[in-house]
């Protein structure tokens, strides 16, 4: 029997205690995650062992079998191990045979001309390039894809990486990194980059072997112009990374400055050799080399993402199976070997062709993403036809594929979208225009006119790949049969904001969003937000729709009353602190009943804590200058920007 040499814990542990119950000598569950104990590790550290420290030799034989048992018992399958000799965790004997997909096409050999000999050394070995993007509306993501395509001309193997969900400890595994990020609001990180930024600032991983550059997109009309990009640039420099080219600051017209940056940065970062050393004397030769291979078509017309060849990945696929005749369900486990750039659909086609021809799933179209090809892959709702394997798992990991939630499963991974279609037909979220001056259809019906800015705004409200999949992103839609789902809520919201819509139609859309089965049935919009760019866009629009509905229906109902109570507390105290929070949740009677809990006592004594020690507040009453820490004078004027109070409430109370 092989002996386990290394064991580690991946992200998303649910702290269920299963591993610790089986082998407490190795696993210890903390408040946040399971950890590998220091006593059994060569490095003596106590963490998830993402640095892959080996188990001490004297414990390997004794604990190997129990480590395997703990990995099998883990409900979220995040315990991984490696046998002596470097063999990764293997699939059980019951799995189907390995499927070898069609081999990746060989990369065309470049005509290097006179530069081939000069660049031979730097073009050999590892040529990977990581292109990270932080994007709120998709602009930075699009530029990252363009950058990756251009990188191929310089012999680089580029991977486009969404910052959302990335492990900051893996930054150091890259020799070459490019960051393209926008700035959101008043100098804030885009939603998909905020979590990674906070994690990086907390852990401060060493990046001494990394060469990098940043392209920042912003709006010079804001005080904090391109702040997200400058923050990343400063952070990488402070962590020991080497800037290969100074940061590029791009205004709202970002195409030209981005083009200048990418033309300079790619030949420079391409001169970082496989040992992580920048060969500056080869930059001119690399520029000439890249010019001979450049594809001018990348800047012409609509952008087509690059077809980047990725190394093969060996993985385990756990595929949900459902037999409607026998009404039986379960999982098939298959070991596969696929090119990393293969899509989820490519993997399913390979299994269907080589292992089980009865496997049923919905295929994409030839012209692009099929909005009905959705699948649940390792907990994320994604289009199977455009999502690459390498963006979900690494070599040796497990990919669990399940049907999207919220819909009836027809067979295996195929679901019926009838629920969405019926609800959409009932709500009629299509344009119903009032008679007005403007353009007309061929039949004479008026359709009104719209400016380009209005059209762009409407498009951004629901700029998602599939409204059916947005429904599946909701935690509520799967358990509430009455709820029409966030996808239909987006359509209704768009029609209510369309200047061409008639008044009766707008009122109908508002009533559908406000009533039973409408947007208030969503228990937690943040659950949608975690599903990448589409989920983020949908969640932002749903928040805006709720804020408008509160005003439209004059704060009636339970949700409206909560906002009114909270707004009054903020208006009367002038502060957002634990006193006003208690008042908004408990109300005046509940607050009085909790008079001895400290918070009520501080309010009665005329001061409140704003983050410092409690004793500091008492000192403010006794030591001059008196009055430090007291609540500001009450006032009765209206709050100028009520939507800001609503936004605060959204962040503080998940029930809203």
C-alpha positions in Angstrom: 0.0 0.0 0.0 1.5 3.4 -0.9 2.4 5.8 1.9 1.1 9.3 2.2 4.0 11.8 2.3 2.0 15.2 2.2 -1.4 16.3 3.1 -3.0 19.8 2.8 -6.3 21.6 3.1 -7.7 23.6 0.2 -10.0 26.6 0.6 -13.8 26.6 1.5 -13.6 24.4 4.6 -16.9 24.2 6.4 -15.4 23.3 9.7 -17.5 20.1 10.1 -15.0 18.3 12.4 -15.1 15.1 10.3 -11.4 15.0 9.7 -10.5 15.8 13.3 -12.8 13.1 14.6 -11.0 10.5 12.4 -7.4 11.7 12.9 -7.0 14.3 15.7 -3.2 13.7 15.6 -3.0 15.4 12.2 -6.1 17.6 11.8 -7.3 20.4 14.1 -10.5 22.4 13.2 -10.4 26.1 14.1 -13.1 28.7 13.8 -12.3 29.3 10.1 -10.9 26.1 8.7 -9.2 22.8 9.4 -5.4 23.0 9.9 -2.5 20.5 9.7 -0.8 20.2 13.1 2.8 21.2 13.6 3.8 18.1 15.4 3.5 15.9 12.3 5.1 18.3 9.8 8.7 18.8 8.7 8.4 22.6 8.8 6.7 22.7 12.2 4.1 25.2 11.1 0.4 25.2 11.9 -1.8 26.1 9.0 -3.6 24.5 5.9 -0.1 23.4 4.6 -0.6 25.2 1.3 3.2 25.2 1.2 3.1 21.4 0.9 5.4 20.6 3.8 6.0 16.8 4.1 4.8 14.6 7.0 7.6 13.5 9.3 8.9 10.1 8.3 8.0 8.4 11.6 4.3 9.2 11.2 3.7 8.3 7.5 3.0 4.6 7.7 0.9 5.0 10.9 -1.3 7.8 9.6 -1.6 7.1 5.8 -4.7 5.0 5.9 -6.5 7.4 8.3 -5.5 10.4 6.1 -7.2 8.7 3.1 -10.2 7.9 5.3 -10.4 11.6 6.4 -10.2 12.8 2.8 -13.0 10.5 1.8 -15.2 11.6 4.7 -14.7 15.4 3.9 -18.2 16.5 2.6 -16.7 19.3 0.5 -13.6 17.3 -0.7 -11.0 19.8 0.2 -8.5 17.5 1.9 -5.8 16.6 -0.6 -2.7 14.3 -0.2 0.3 13.1 -2.1 2.0 9.7 -1.9 5.7 9.1 -1.6 7.3 9.4 -5.0 5.1 12.4 -6.0 2.0 10.4 -7.0 -1.0 12.6 -6.3 -4.3 11.5 -4.8 -5.7 8.7 -6.9 -9.3 7.8 -7.8 -10.8 4.6 -6.3 -10.8 1.4 -8.2 -14.5 1.8 -9.1 -13.8 4.7 -11.5 -14.1 4.3 -15.2 -11.0 4.1 -17.4 -9.0 7.2 -18.2 -10.3 9.2 -21.1 -7.7 10.7 -23.3 -9.2 13.6 -25.2 -7.9 14.6 -28.6 -4.4 15.9 -28.2 -4.0 19.7 -28.3 -2.8 21.0 -31.7 0.8 21.7 -31.8 1.7 25.3 -31.7 2.9 26.6 -35.1 6.6 27.1 -35.2 7.6 30.7 -35.3 9.7 32.1 -38.1 12.2 33.8 -35.8 14.5 34.9 -38.6 17.8 36.5 -37.5 16.7 36.7 -33.8 16.2 32.9 -33.3 19.7 32.3 -32.1 19.9 35.4 -29.9 16.6 34.6 -28.2 16.9 30.8 -28.0 17.8 30.8 -24.3 15.0 33.2 -23.1 12.4 31.4 -25.3 13.1 28.0 -23.8 11.7 26.6 -20.6 8.8 28.1 -18.7 7.0 30.8 -20.7 3.9 31.3 -18.6 2.3 34.7 -18.1 -0.5 35.4 -15.7 -2.8 38.3 -16.7 -5.0 39.3 -13.8 -8.0 41.5 -14.2 -10.1 43.5 -11.7 -13.3 44.5 -13.5 -16.6 46.0 -12.5 -18.3 46.4 -16.0 -16.1 44.1 -18.1 -13.7 46.6 -19.7 -10.6 45.3 -17.8 -11.6 41.7 -18.5 -11.8 42.4 -22.2 -8.4 44.1 -22.2 -6.9 41.2 -20.3 -8.1 38.8 -23.0 -6.7 41.0 -25.7 -3.4 41.2 -23.9 -3.2 37.5 -23.6 -3.7 37.1 -27.3 -1.0 39.6 -28.1 1.4 37.8 -25.7 1.5 34.7 -27.9 3.5 36.7 -30.5 6.3 36.9 -28.0 6.4 33.2 -27.2 4.4 33.6 -24.0 1.8 31.2 -22.8 -0.7 33.6 -21.2 -3.5 32.7 -18.8 -6.3 35.2 -18.1 -7.2 35.1 -14.3 -10.2 36.6 -12.6 -9.2 38.1 -9.3 -12.4 36.8 -7.8 -11.7 33.8 -5.6 -7.9 33.7 -6.3 -5.6 32.5 -3.5 -3.1 35.3 -2.8 -0.5 32.8 -1.7 -0.2 31.6 -5.3 1.1 35.0 -6.6 4.6 33.9 -5.8 4.3 30.8 -8.2 4.3 33.2 -11.2 7.5 34.7 -12.6 5.5 37.1 -14.9 2.4 38.9 -13.8 0.4 41.7 -15.6 -2.5 43.4 -13.7 -5.3 45.2 -15.5 -7.8 46.8 -13.2 -10.5 49.5 -13.2 -11.3 51.7 -10.2 -14.8 51.6 -8.7 -16.6 54.5 -6.9 -14.4 56.8 -4.9 -11.1 54.9 -5.4 -12.4 51.5 -4.4 -11.4 48.1 -5.8 -13.8 46.5 -8.3 -16.1 43.9 -6.6 -14.2 40.9 -8.1 -10.9 42.2 -6.7 -11.8 43.5 -3.2 -11.5 40.1 -1.4 -8.1 39.3 -3.0 -6.9 42.8 -2.1 -7.9 42.5 1.5 -6.3 39.0 1.7 -3.1 40.2 0.1 -2.9 43.2 2.5 -3.5 40.8 5.5 -1.0 38.1 4.6 1.7 40.1 2.7 3.1 37.1 0.7 6.7 37.5 -0.4 7.0 38.2 -4.2 10.7 38.6 -4.6 10.8 36.3 -7.7 8.0 38.1 -9.6 8.3 40.6 -12.4 5.1 42.6 -13.0 3.4 45.7 -14.4 0.1 47.3 -13.9 -2.4 49.0 -16.4 -5.0 51.0 -14.4 -8.3 52.2 -15.9 -10.1 55.2 -14.3 -11.9 58.5 -14.7 -9.8 61.6 -14.2 -12.9 63.5 -13.1 -12.7 61.7 -9.8 -10.3 62.7 -7.1 -9.0 59.1 -6.7 -8.0 58.6 -10.3 -6.9 55.0 -11.0 -6.4 54.4 -7.3 -7.1 50.6 -7.5 -4.3 50.2 -10.0 -1.8 52.4 -8.1 -2.6 50.4 -4.9 -1.8 47.1 -6.6 1.4 48.7 -8.0 2.5 49.9 -4.6 1.6 46.7 -2.9 3.6 44.4 -5.3 6.6 46.7 -5.0 6.4 46.6 -1.2 6.2 42.8 -1.3 9.5 42.6 -3.2 8.2 42.2 -6.8 10.2 43.8 -9.6 8.4 46.3 -11.8 9.2 45.5 -15.5 7.5 48.7 -16.6 6.0 51.7 -14.8 2.3 51.7 -14.2 0.1 53.0 -17.0 -2.8 55.3 -16.1 -5.7 55.2 -18.5 -8.7 57.6 -18.6 -12.2 56.7 -19.8 -10.8 56.5 -23.4 -8.5 53.7 -22.5 -7.9 51.9 -25.8 -4.9 54.0 -27.0 -3.0 54.2 -23.7 -3.6 50.5 -23.1 -2.3 49.8 -26.6 0.9 51.8 -25.8 1.4 50.0 -22.5 0.9 46.5 -24.0 3.3 47.3 -26.9 6.0 48.2 -24.3 5.4 45.7 -21.6 5.0 42.5 -23.5 8.5 42.4 -25.1 10.0 43.4 -21.8 8.2 40.8 -19.7 8.9 38.2 -22.4 12.6 38.8 -21.7 12.2 37.3 -18.2 13.8 33.9 -18.7 12.7 30.6 -17.1 14.9 31.3 -14.1 13.1 34.5 -13.3 16.0 36.8 -14.5 15.2 39.9 -16.7 17.5 39.9 -19.8 17.2 43.6 -20.6 19.8 43.5 -23.4 17.4 41.3 -25.4 14.4 43.6 -25.4 15.2 45.1 -28.8 15.5 41.6 -30.4 12.3 40.6 -28.7 10.5 43.6 -30.1 11.6 42.6 -33.6 10.6 39.0 -32.9 7.1 40.0 -31.8 6.6 42.3 -34.7 7.1 39.4 -37.1 4.4 37.3 -35.4 1.9 40.1 -34.5 -1.7 39.5 -35.6 -3.1 42.9 -36.7 -6.6 41.6 -36.6 -6.8 41.8 -32.8 -7.5 45.6 -33.0 -10.0 45.4 -35.9 -13.7 45.1 -35.4 -15.2 43.0 -32.6 -12.8 41.3 -30.2 -12.4 37.5 -30.4 -10.8 35.9 -27.4 -7.5 34.2 -27.9 -7.2 30.4 -28.4 -4.5 29.9 -25.9 -3.0 26.4 -25.7 -2.7 25.1 -22.1 -0.8 22.1 -20.8 -2.8 18.9 -20.3 -4.5 18.4 -16.9 -5.2 15.0 -15.2 -8.3 15.3 -13.1 -11.1 13.4 -11.5 -14.6 14.2 -12.7 -17.6 13.5 -10.4 -20.6 13.7 -12.7 -24.2 13.7 -11.4 -26.4 11.1 -13.0 -30.2 10.9 -12.9 -32.4 8.1 -14.5 -35.9 9.5 -14.9 -37.4 6.0 -15.6 -36.0 4.4 -12.4 -36.1 7.8 -10.5 -32.5 7.0 -9.3 -29.7 9.5 -8.9 -26.0 9.3 -7.9 -22.5 10.2 -9.2 -20.2 8.6 -11.7 -16.4 9.1 -11.1 -14.2 9.2 -14.1 -10.4 9.9 -14.4 -9.7 12.0 -17.4 -6.7 13.7 -19.1 -7.6 16.8 -21.1 -5.9 19.9 -22.5 -6.2 22.7 -20.0 -7.9 25.0 -22.5 -10.7 22.4 -23.1 -14.1 23.6 -22.0 -16.4 21.7 -19.6 -18.5 20.7 -22.6 -15.4 19.3 -24.3 -14.8 17.1 -21.2 -18.3 15.9 -21.2 -18.2 15.1 -24.9 -15.0 13.0 -24.3 -16.7 11.1 -21.5 -19.8 10.5 -23.6 -17.8 9.4 -26.6 -15.3 7.1 -24.8 -17.0 5.9 -21.6 -20.8 6.2 -21.5 -22.8 7.2 -24.5 -26.0 7.6 -22.4 -24.6 10.7 -20.6 -27.0 13.6 -21.2 -26.2 17.3 -21.1 -27.1 20.4 -23.1 -24.5 21.4 -25.7 -23.6 24.9 -26.7 -24.0 26.5 -30.2 -21.5 27.0 -32.9 -21.9 30.8 -32.8 -21.0 31.4 -29.2 -22.3 30.9 -25.7 -25.6 29.0 -25.4 -27.6 30.7 -22.5 -29.1 27.2 -21.7 -25.8 25.3 -21.5 -25.4 26.1 -17.8 -23.9 23.7 -15.3 -22.9 23.7 -11.6 -19.2 23.2 -11.5 -17.6 22.9 -8.0 -20.4 25.1 -6.6 -20.3 27.8 -9.3 -23.0 28.4 -11.9 -21.2 28.6 -15.3 -21.8 28.1 -19.0 -20.4 24.7 -19.9 -19.6 25.6 -23.5 -17.3 28.6 -22.7 -15.7 27.8 -19.3 -12.2 26.3 -19.5 -11.1 23.4 -17.3 -7.9 25.2 -16.4 -9.9 28.1 -14.9 -11.6 25.8 -12.4 -9.1 23.1 -11.3 -5.4 22.4 -11.3 -3.7 19.1 -12.2 -4.7 16.3 -9.9 -7.8 18.0 -8.5 -11.5 17.0 -8.6 -14.2 18.6 -10.7 -17.8 18.0 -9.5 -20.4 18.6 -12.2 -24.1 18.9 -11.3 -27.3 20.3 -12.9 -28.0 23.9 -12.2 -30.4 24.3 -9.2 -33.9 25.7 -9.4 -35.0 23.7 -12.4 -36.5 20.3 -13.0 -33.8 17.7 -13.9 -34.8 15.9 -17.1 -31.9 13.5 -17.2 -28.3 13.6 -15.8 -27.1 17.2 -16.3 -29.9 18.4 -18.5 -32.7 20.5 -16.9 -35.9 21.9 -18.2 -36.2 25.7 -18.3 -40.0 25.6 -18.5 -40.3 27.3 -15.1 -38.5 30.3 -16.4 -40.4 30.4 -19.6 -43.9 30.2 -17.9 -43.1 32.9 -15.5 -41.7 35.1 -18.2 -44.8 34.6 -20.3 -47.0 35.6 -17.3 -45.1 38.8 -16.6 -44.7 39.9 -20.2 -41.4 41.8 -19.7 -41.3 43.0 -23.3 -41.6 46.5 -24.6 -45.1 48.1 -24.5 -44.7 51.6 -25.7 -47.1 54.5 -25.4 -48.1 56.4 -28.6 -45.6 59.2 -29.0 -43.6 61.1 -31.5 -40.7 59.1 -32.9 -39.7 56.1 -34.9 -42.3 53.6 -36.0 -42.3 49.9 -36.9 -43.3 48.7 -40.4 -46.9 48.2 -39.1 -47.1 51.8 -38.0 -46.7 51.2 -34.3 -44.7 53.9 -32.5 -41.5 52.8 -30.7 -40.2 56.1 -29.6 -36.6 57.3 -29.7 -33.6 56.8 -27.3 -30.2 58.4 -26.9 -27.0 56.4 -27.0 -26.4 57.1 -23.3 -29.9 55.8 -22.4 -29.4 52.7 -24.5 -26.0 52.0 -22.8 -27.5 52.5 -19.4 -30.3 50.0 -20.1 -27.8 47.5 -21.5 -25.7 47.7 -18.3 -28.7 47.0 -16.0 -28.9 43.4 -17.2 -25.6 42.8 -19.1 -25.4 39.1 -18.3 -24.9 36.0 -20.5 -28.0 34.1 -19.4 -31.0 35.2 -17.4 -31.8 31.5 -16.8 -28.5 31.0 -15.1 -28.9 34.1 -13.0 -32.0 32.5 -11.6 -29.9 29.4 -10.7 -27.4 31.6 -8.9 -30.0 32.5 -6.3 -30.1 30.4 -3.1 -33.8 31.2 -2.8 -35.0 30.2 -6.2 -34.2 26.5 -5.6 -36.4 26.3 -2.5 -39.2 28.9 -3.2 -41.6 27.7 -6.0 -43.5 31.0 -6.0 -40.4 33.1 -6.5 -40.0 34.1 -10.2 -36.2 34.5 -9.7 -33.6 37.3 -10.1 -33.3 36.8 -13.9 -36.9 37.9 -14.4 -36.5 40.6 -11.9 -33.7 42.0 -14.0 -35.9 42.0 -17.1 -38.7 43.7 -15.2 -36.3 46.3 -13.9 -35.0 47.1 -17.4 -38.5 47.6 -18.8 -39.5 49.8 -15.9 -36.4 52.0 -16.6 -36.9 52.1 -20.4 -38.0 55.6 -21.5 -40.1 54.1 -24.3 -42.2 52.0 -21.9 -45.8 53.2 -21.3 -47.0 54.3 -17.9 -49.3 51.3 -17.5 -46.5 48.9 -18.4 -44.1 50.5 -16.0 -46.6 50.2 -13.2 -47.2 46.5 -14.1 -43.4 45.9 -13.8 -43.2 47.6 -10.5 -46.2 45.7 -9.1 -44.6 42.4 -10.2 -41.3 43.2 -8.5 -43.0 44.4 -5.4 -45.6 41.7 -5.0 -45.5 38.0 -4.1 -42.9 36.2 -6.0 -41.1 39.4 -6.7 -37.7 40.8 -5.9 -38.3 40.9 -2.1 -38.5 37.1 -2.0 -34.7 37.0 -2.5 -33.3 36.1 0.9 -29.8 37.3 0.3 -28.6 39.1 -2.8 -25.0 38.6 -1.8 -25.4 34.9 -2.7 -25.8 36.0 -6.3 -22.9 38.3 -6.1 -20.3 35.5 -5.6 -20.9 34.0 -9.1 -18.4 36.0 -11.1 -19.0 39.1 -13.3 -22.6 38.1 -14.3 -23.6 37.5 -10.6 -22.0 40.8 -9.6 -23.9 42.8 -12.3 -27.2 41.1 -11.5 -26.8 41.8 -7.7 -26.0 45.5 -8.3 -29.1 45.9 -10.4 -31.3 44.1 -7.8 -30.0 46.4 -5.1 -30.9 49.4 -7.3 -34.4 48.0 -8.0 -35.1 47.5 -4.3 -34.1 51.0 -3.5 -36.4 52.4 -6.1 -39.3 50.2 -5.0 -39.0 51.5 -1.4 -39.5 55.0 -2.7 -42.1 54.1 -5.2 -44.3 52.4 -2.6 -43.6 54.9 0.1 -41.8 52.5 2.5 -44.8 50.2 3.1 -44.5 46.7 4.4 -42.0 45.1 6.7 -38.9 46.0 4.7 -40.1 49.6 4.3 -40.7 50.0 8.0 -37.3 48.7 8.9 -35.7 51.3 6.6 -37.8 54.1 8.1 -36.8 53.1 11.6 -33.2 52.9 10.7 -33.2 56.2 8.9 -34.8 58.0 11.8 -32.2 56.6 14.2 -29.4 57.9 11.9 -31.2 61.3 11.6 -31.7 61.7 15.3 -28.2 60.6 16.5 -26.1 61.9 13.6 -24.0 58.7 13.9 -24.0 55.2 12.5 -23.0 53.2 15.6 -24.1 50.3 17.7 -26.8 52.5 19.4 -28.6 53.2 16.2 -28.2 49.6 15.1 -29.8 48.4 18.2 -32.6 50.8 17.8 -33.3 49.8 14.2 -33.4 46.1 15.2 -35.1 46.2 18.6 -37.2 49.3 18.4 -37.6 51.7 21.4 -39.4 49.1 23.6 -36.9 46.4 22.9 -34.1 48.8 23.5 -35.6 49.7 26.9 -35.9 46.1 27.9 -32.2 45.7 27.3 -31.3 48.6 29.5 -28.5 46.8 31.4 -26.7 45.4 28.4 -24.2 48.2 28.1 -25.4 49.8 24.9 -28.6 51.1 26.3 -26.7 52.3 29.4 -24.3 54.3 27.3 -27.1 55.9 25.3 -28.8 57.0 28.5 -25.6 58.4 29.9 -25.2 60.5 26.8 -22.3 58.9 25.0 -21.6 56.0 22.7 -18.6 53.9 21.8 -17.2 54.4 18.3 -14.7 51.6 18.2 -12.4 52.4 21.2 -12.4 50.7 24.7 -15.5 51.1 26.8 -13.5 52.8 29.6 -12.3 55.5 27.2 -15.9 56.6 26.9 -16.3 57.0 30.7 -13.0 58.9 30.8 -14.5 61.3 28.3 -17.2 62.3 30.9 -14.8 62.9 33.7 -11.6 64.3 32.2 -11.5 67.7 30.4 -12.4 68.5 27.8 -15.7 67.1 28.9 -18.1 65.7 26.3 -15.6 63.6 24.3 -17.5 60.6 22.8 -21.0 62.1 23.3 -23.6 61.7 20.6 -23.8 64.9 18.5 -26.7 67.2 18.9 -30.0 65.8 17.5 -31.4 67.5 14.5 -34.7 67.2 12.6 -33.8 68.2 9.0 -34.3 65.7 6.2 -31.5 63.4 5.1 -30.3 64.8 1.8 -29.2 61.5 0.2 -31.6 58.9 1.6 -30.3 56.3 -0.9 -27.0 56.3 1.0 -28.9 55.2 4.2 -30.6 52.5 2.2 -27.2 51.3 0.9 -25.8 51.2 4.5 -28.8 49.2 5.6 -28.2 46.8 2.7 -24.7 46.1 3.9 -25.6 45.7 7.6 -28.7 43.6 7.5 -28.8 40.6 5.2 -32.5 40.2 5.7 -33.0 43.4 3.6 
